[in-house]
Amino acid sequence: MKSFKSTAWLLPQPVLIIGTYDKEGKPNAMNAAWGGQWDMHEIMISLGSHQTTDNLAVNPEFTVTFATADTLVASDYVGIASGRNTPDKMQKAGWTIEKAPNVNAPVFKEFPMTLECRVKQKIDESETGYYLVAEIVNILCDEKYLAEDGKPDVEKMNLITFDPVHHTYIQLGKSVGNAFADGKQLK
């Protein structure tokens, strides 16, 4: 096996789009890859200093959605353009924006599923950022992405993952097994 120095290569990495409002109610979005489920009803995201962190200091509510093959270009754009110095960032992204029903944050209608969240804790907060722990208040899913059982169908969403090794995005594929079931073959 070839050995590599320690680096941020945990795979797969979600492509999270975080939606916030600034103090005037203007929507903003950023792309964040370093995040995941914290526990059953909470998520954790590692955030640097951004317009998003400025917005969360004023309003602790936000949305998180998952980038797709269809939203890739604009999702990448909101990660490389700063809301601090690009006043027309959201217009350039071209997303349809409406207010979330349960938190004071924007929903971007082009995405299949959105988590409505509220900040619970900021860990190791400094001028360079922090680790954000947030409560999932509600989950919204566009009905065209529901399975026959009425729950979200992840295969229909065309979600992408960030490849930190080669700095590319990879589209996630089809289901290949059943969690908490297939391993029973070895019992």
ABEGO torsion letter per residue (X at the ends): XBBBBBBBABOBBBBBBBBBBBAAGBBBBBBBABBBBABAABBBBBBBBBAAAAAAAABABBBBBBBBAAAAAAAAAAAABBAAABAAAAAAAGBBBBBBAABBBBBBAABABBBBBBBABBBGBBAAEBBBBBBBABBBBBAAABBAAGBBBAAAAGBBBBBAAAGBBBBBBBBABBBGAAAAAAX
